[in-house]
Amino acid sequence: MTWKRDPRTWLAIAGVLLLWASAFAGIRAGMRLTPAGGVGADGYGPGELALLRFGTASTVLAVYAMATRMRLPERADLPGICLAGFLGISVYHVALNFGEVTVNSGAASLLISAGPVFTALLSVVFLQERLTRIGWGGILVAFAGVSLITLSGGKGVHFTPGALLILLAAAVAAIYSILSKRSLRRHAAIAFTSYTIWAGTLPLFIFLPGLLRQAHRAAPPATLAVIYLGIFPAAIAYVLWNLALSRMPASQLSSFLYLSPVIASFIAWVWLGELPARLTVLGGAIAIVGVVLVQTKGHRATD
């Protein structure tokens, strides 16, 4: 398919990148991670954070659904919706949160960047999308750029057993995109997002007892960080992601995720005054080149 390069799609992509670029910092703020690693006494555990985040997102989307009288899905669509929600919400976010406790930020960024590669591979098999050689080259170039950004942190890349959880998160995120792409042929983006977030939140209630205990002692900034995650990088960003996904190939959309570390570095520069290292600037430029290659020369039309 040829994707619709119109302002609505570009705005959706920009919104997703900005919101998801802020999510990693929000997760760490919600868990109040200590310098030595581990969850702070006044923060939320990985599972409890996921429940509070997506409980918030579910509430926001439920209010919208009632206000607009959103139609419920057909019974035949429920297995696919539940699978997408379980993988893309429950498994992805629990694995990512637990992984971030023990994996340093550099390694986590590098591992999660495998997601677009997985998406491109699965898109070939299940969606009959075709990347050109230049497209595959662009993905590798963008991955190399992210690797340089990772190394520019100066703390090295250290892999722990939690690295497998980050890699699992990257894999299930790719599967979620494939399942979503198919379902978005029948459902509007906001409706499908609501269905999957509701479905994905239900398994997280296993963490409810812990959440009730931690909510009493959590620092207000930690709670506010998780509520922010639920409204913006969860509810709003997932709607924008699925809107863009409904209008363009999954393999091409996922390549934009390589810009997230670039945007995160820029946000840290403007907001926190953290001047990016030369290696960060070089890696960002390389990642941008890779994404441009995928978007301009990377896709072979199939229709």
C-alpha positions as CSV (number, residue, x, y, z in Angstrom):
1,M,0.0,0.0,0.0
2,T,1.1,3.6,-0.5
3,W,0.8,5.6,2.7
4,K,-1.1,8.8,2.9
5,R,1.4,11.6,3.4
6,D,-1.0,14.2,4.7
7,P,-0.9,16.5,7.7
8,R,-3.1,14.3,9.8
9,T,-0.7,11.3,9.5
10,W,2.4,13.4,10.0
11,L,0.8,15.0,13.2
12,A,-0.1,11.5,14.5
13,I,3.5,10.3,14.0
14,A,5.0,13.4,15.6
15,G,2.7,13.1,18.6
16,V,3.6,9.4,19.1
17,L,7.3,10.1,18.9
18,L,7.2,13.0,21.4
19,L,5.0,11.2,23.9
20,W,6.8,7.9,23.7
21,A,10.2,9.6,23.9
22,S,9.1,10.9,27.4
23,A,7.8,7.5,28.5
24,F,11.1,6.0,29.6
25,A,11.8,8.9,31.9
26,G,8.2,8.7,33.2
27,I,8.6,5.0,34.0
28,R,11.8,5.6,36.0
29,A,10.2,8.5,37.8
30,G,7.2,6.4,38.7
31,M,9.3,3.6,40.1
32,R,11.7,6.1,41.8
33,L,14.6,3.9,40.6
34,T,17.7,4.3,42.9
35,P,21.2,4.9,41.5
36,A,22.2,1.4,42.5
37,G,19.2,-0.1,40.8
38,G,15.9,-1.2,42.3
39,V,12.6,0.4,43.0
40,G,12.6,3.2,45.6
41,A,10.6,2.8,48.8
42,D,8.3,5.7,47.8
43,G,7.8,4.5,44.2
44,Y,5.6,1.9,42.4
45,G,6.7,-1.6,41.6
46,P,7.0,-2.6,37.9
47,G,3.7,-4.5,37.8
48,E,1.8,-2.0,40.0
49,L,3.0,0.9,37.8
50,A,1.7,-0.9,34.7
51,L,-1.7,-1.4,36.4
52,L,-2.0,2.2,37.6
53,R,-0.9,3.5,34.2
54,F,-3.3,1.5,32.1
55,G,-6.1,1.7,34.7
56,T,-5.8,5.5,34.1
57,A,-5.7,5.0,30.3
58,S,-8.7,2.7,30.5
59,T,-10.7,5.2,32.5
60,V,-9.9,8.0,30.1
61,L,-11.0,5.9,27.1
62,A,-14.1,4.7,28.9
63,V,-15.2,8.2,29.5
64,Y,-14.7,9.0,25.8
65,A,-16.5,5.8,24.8
66,M,-19.6,6.7,26.9
67,A,-19.6,10.3,25.7
68,T,-19.5,9.3,22.1
69,R,-21.6,6.1,22.5
70,M,-18.8,4.0,21.0
71,R,-19.9,0.6,19.6
72,L,-18.6,-2.5,21.3
73,P,-16.8,-5.0,19.2
74,E,-18.5,-8.0,17.6
75,R,-18.1,-11.3,19.4
76,A,-16.1,-12.7,16.5
77,D,-13.5,-9.9,16.9
78,L,-12.9,-10.6,20.6
79,P,-10.2,-13.3,20.4
80,G,-8.0,-11.1,18.2
81,I,-8.6,-8.0,20.3
82,C,-7.8,-9.9,23.6
83,L,-4.6,-11.4,22.1
84,A,-3.5,-8.0,20.9
85,G,-4.3,-6.4,24.3
86,F,-2.6,-9.2,26.2
87,L,0.6,-9.0,24.2
88,G,0.8,-5.3,23.4
89,I,-0.3,-4.0,26.8
90,S,0.0,-6.7,29.5
91,V,3.2,-8.5,28.4
92,Y,4.9,-5.6,26.8
93,H,4.6,-3.2,29.7
94,V,5.2,-5.7,32.5
95,A,8.3,-7.0,30.7
96,L,9.6,-3.5,29.9
97,N,9.0,-2.2,33.5
98,F,10.7,-5.2,35.1
99,G,13.5,-5.1,32.6
100,E,14.2,-1.4,33.3
101,V,14.8,-2.1,37.0
102,T,18.0,-4.1,36.3
103,V,19.0,-3.1,32.8
104,N,20.8,0.2,32.4
105,S,19.2,2.8,30.1
106,G,21.8,2.4,27.3
107,A,21.2,-1.4,27.0
108,A,17.4,-0.9,27.3
109,S,17.4,1.6,24.5
110,L,19.5,-0.7,22.3
111,L,17.4,-3.8,22.9
112,I,14.0,-2.1,22.4
113,S,15.4,-0.7,19.1
114,A,15.1,-4.3,17.8
115,G,11.4,-3.8,17.6
116,P,11.3,-2.2,14.1
117,V,13.5,-5.0,12.8
118,F,11.0,-7.6,14.2
119,T,8.1,-5.6,12.8
120,A,9.7,-5.5,9.3
121,L,10.3,-9.2,9.3
122,L,6.8,-10.1,10.5
123,S,5.3,-7.6,8.0
124,V,6.9,-9.5,5.1
125,V,5.4,-12.8,6.3
126,F,1.9,-11.8,7.5
127,L,1.1,-8.6,5.8
128,Q,2.9,-9.2,2.4
129,E,4.7,-5.9,2.8
130,R,7.9,-5.6,0.9
131,L,10.9,-3.5,1.8
132,T,13.5,-2.8,-0.8
133,R,17.2,-3.4,-0.3
134,I,17.5,0.3,0.4
135,G,14.7,-0.1,3.0
136,W,16.5,-2.9,4.9
137,G,19.7,-0.9,4.6
138,G,18.0,2.1,6.1
139,I,16.8,0.1,9.1
140,L,20.3,-1.1,9.7
141,V,21.7,2.5,9.4
142,A,19.1,3.8,11.8
143,F,19.9,1.0,14.3
144,A,23.6,1.9,14.0
145,G,22.7,5.5,14.8
146,V,20.8,4.5,17.9
147,S,23.7,2.3,18.9
148,L,26.0,5.4,18.8
149,I,23.5,7.4,20.9
150,T,23.5,4.5,23.4
151,L,27.3,4.5,23.6
152,S,27.5,8.3,24.0
153,G,26.1,8.0,27.5
154,G,29.5,7.2,28.8
155,K,28.2,4.4,31.1
156,G,28.6,1.6,28.7
157,V,26.1,-1.1,27.8
158,H,25.7,-3.7,30.5
159,F,23.4,-6.7,29.9
160,T,21.7,-8.5,32.8
161,P,19.1,-11.3,32.9
162,G,16.5,-8.5,32.6
163,A,17.8,-7.9,29.1
164,L,15.7,-10.9,28.0
165,L,12.6,-9.1,29.2
166,I,13.4,-6.0,27.2
167,L,14.0,-8.2,24.1
168,L,10.7,-9.9,24.8
169,A,9.0,-6.5,25.0
170,A,10.5,-5.6,21.6
171,A,9.2,-8.8,20.1
172,V,5.6,-8.6,21.4
173,A,5.4,-4.9,20.3
174,A,6.1,-6.1,16.8
175,I,3.4,-8.8,17.1
176,Y,1.0,-6.1,18.4
177,S,1.6,-4.0,15.4
178,I,0.9,-6.9,13.0
179,L,-2.3,-7.8,14.8
180,S,-3.4,-4.2,15.0
181,K,-2.8,-3.6,11.3
182,R,-5.2,-6.4,10.4
183,S,-7.9,-5.3,12.9
184,L,-7.7,-1.6,11.8
185,R,-9.2,-2.7,8.5
186,R,-12.5,-3.1,10.4
187,H,-12.2,-0.8,13.3
188,A,-11.5,2.9,13.8
189,A,-8.2,3.7,15.5
190,I,-9.7,5.1,18.7
191,A,-12.2,2.2,19.0
192,F,-9.6,-0.5,18.5
193,T,-7.2,1.3,20.9
194,S,-9.9,1.4,23.5
195,Y,-10.7,-2.3,23.1
196,T,-7.1,-3.5,23.3
197,I,-6.2,-1.3,26.3
198,W,-9.3,-2.5,28.2
199,A,-8.4,-6.1,27.3
200,G,-4.8,-5.6,28.2
201,T,-5.6,-4.0,31.6
202,L,-7.6,-6.8,32.9
203,P,-4.7,-9.3,33.4
204,L,-2.8,-6.5,35.2
205,F,-5.3,-6.7,38.1
206,I,-3.1,-9.4,39.5
207,F,-1.0,-6.5,40.8
208,L,-4.0,-4.8,42.5
209,P,-3.1,-5.9,46.1
210,G,0.4,-4.5,45.7
211,L,-0.9,-1.3,44.1
212,L,-3.3,-0.6,47.0
213,R,-0.4,-1.0,49.5
214,Q,2.0,1.1,47.5
215,A,-0.4,3.9,46.7
216,H,-0.4,5.0,50.4
217,R,3.3,5.5,50.7
218,A,4.2,6.5,47.1
219,A,5.6,10.0,46.7
220,P,3.2,12.4,44.9
221,P,5.6,13.0,42.0
222,A,5.7,9.3,41.4
223,T,1.9,9.1,41.3
224,L,1.7,12.1,39.0
225,A,4.3,10.6,36.7
226,V,2.3,7.4,36.4
227,I,-1.0,9.3,35.7
228,Y,0.9,11.3,33.1
229,L,2.0,8.0,31.5
230,G,-1.6,6.7,31.5
231,I,-3.1,9.8,29.8
232,F,-0.4,10.8,27.4
233,P,2.1,8.0,26.4
234,A,-0.7,5.4,26.8
235,A,-4.2,6.5,25.9
236,I,-3.4,9.4,23.5
237,A,-0.2,8.0,22.0
238,Y,-1.7,4.5,21.3
239,V,-4.6,6.2,19.5
240,L,-2.2,8.2,17.4
241,W,-0.1,5.1,16.7
242,N,-3.1,3.1,15.5
243,L,-4.3,6.1,13.4
244,A,-1.0,6.2,11.6
245,L,-0.8,2.4,11.4
246,S,-4.2,2.4,9.6
247,R,-2.8,4.7,6.9
248,M,0.6,3.3,6.2
249,P,2.7,0.1,6.1
250,A,3.6,-1.3,9.5
251,S,7.3,-1.7,8.5
252,Q,7.6,1.9,7.5
253,L,5.8,3.3,10.5
254,S,7.9,1.3,12.9
255,S,11.1,2.8,11.4
256,F,10.1,6.2,12.8
257,L,10.7,4.8,16.3
258,Y,14.4,5.1,15.7
259,L,13.9,8.9,16.1
260,S,12.7,8.5,19.7
261,P,16.2,8.5,21.2
262,V,17.0,11.6,19.0
263,I,14.0,13.4,20.3
264,A,14.6,12.3,23.9
265,S,18.1,13.8,23.7
266,F,16.7,17.1,22.3
267,I,14.1,17.2,25.0
268,A,16.8,16.7,27.7
269,W,18.8,19.6,26.1
270,V,15.9,22.0,26.0
271,W,14.2,21.1,29.2
272,L,17.1,20.0,31.5
273,G,20.0,21.9,29.9
274,E,21.8,18.6,29.2
275,L,24.1,19.3,26.2
276,P,24.2,16.3,24.0
277,A,27.7,14.7,23.4
278,R,29.2,14.8,19.9
279,L,28.6,11.1,19.6
280,T,24.9,11.6,20.4
281,V,24.7,14.3,17.7
282,L,26.4,12.0,15.2
283,G,24.2,9.0,16.1
284,G,21.1,11.1,15.8
285,A,22.1,12.3,12.3
286,I,22.8,8.7,11.2
287,A,19.5,7.5,12.6
288,I,17.6,10.3,10.8
289,V,19.4,9.3,7.5
290,G,18.3,5.7,8.0
291,V,14.7,6.7,8.6
292,V,14.7,8.9,5.5
293,L,16.0,6.0,3.4
294,V,13.2,3.8,4.7
295,Q,10.5,6.4,4.0
296,T,11.7,7.5,0.6
297,K,13.2,4.4,-1.0
298,G,12.3,1.6,1.3
299,H,9.0,0.3,0.3
300,R,8.0,-1.8,-2.7
301,A,4.4,-1.2,-3.7
302,T,2.2,-4.3,-3.6
303,D,-1.1,-2.9,-4.9
